[in-house]
Amino acid sequence: MTNTTITLEQFHELLSDSYAVCVNDTLYFVGHDTDDNPYIADNDGDDYVDLSTVDGDIEVHPNYVFFHIQGEPIQMVFLQIKKPV
């Protein structure tokens, strides 16, 4: 199976519908700055990562998205969060 690459704009569209993601086995919440650029941060707002600074290709794998930010490899899993019943 070959992996697909997507544009930064397509990646940002995916993030626009997301509430939380798992990055390298850590939970992050998705937000948008005043220019509507997506970012992720932990629950305390620390460990902030600007997702408009992706380096190179954004690879879509069956269960995750893979890319680099400032040379750091990022493996992101989109989480589906539902309201409790």
N, C-alpha and C positions, 0 to 999 in steps of 0.2 A: 504494500500500500504506500502510495506517495503522499507526502504531506503538502498542504496548500499554504501559500503565503498570501497575506492580505495587506492592504495599505494601512497607513496610520489612521486615515479617516474611517475606514471600515472597523478598525480596532476601537476607535473612539465611539462609534455607533453601538458596538457590542457593550461597551462600558456604560453607555447612557441608560441602559435598562438594568444595570446591575447594582445591587446593594452591598454585596460583600464578595470577596475573592480570597482564595488561599494562594499565597505566594511562598514557594520554597517551604511548605509545611507550616506557615504562619498565617493567621486570620488577619485580614485587612478590610477596612471599610472604604467604599468608593465615594468620592466627592468630586465636586467641580469648583474651580476657582472663579473669580469674577469675570474672566475672559472665556468661561465655559470649557476650559481645559481640564481633562480628568486627572485625578491624583488618587493615591491610596495612602492610608495612614492607619495606625493601630488605634485601639479604643481611646487612648489618651491624647490622640492627635500627634503623637511622636512618630518617629520612623516614617516620615513623610516622603513619598516618592512621586515626582512629577511624571505622569505618563505621556507627556508630549515630547519627551526627550529620548525616545526609543532609538537605539543604534541599529541600523541595518534592517534585515528581514524580520517580519513577524510571522512565525510558523504556526499553523493551526494543525494540531495533532488530534487524534480521536478523543482524548480525554483532557487535553490541556493546550495552552498557548505558550509558545516559547519565544523569547526575544532577549535582547541585551539592553541595559541602561548603563552608560559610562563603562562599558566593558564587563559589567557584572551580569552573569546569566540569570534570567528570571523565568521560572516555570509557574504559570498562573492557571489556576482552576477556578472557573466561575461557579459560584454557589447559588443554589436556588433556595431562598429563604421564604418560608411560608408563615403566615400568621397562625398562632395556636388555635385550636378548635375550641 
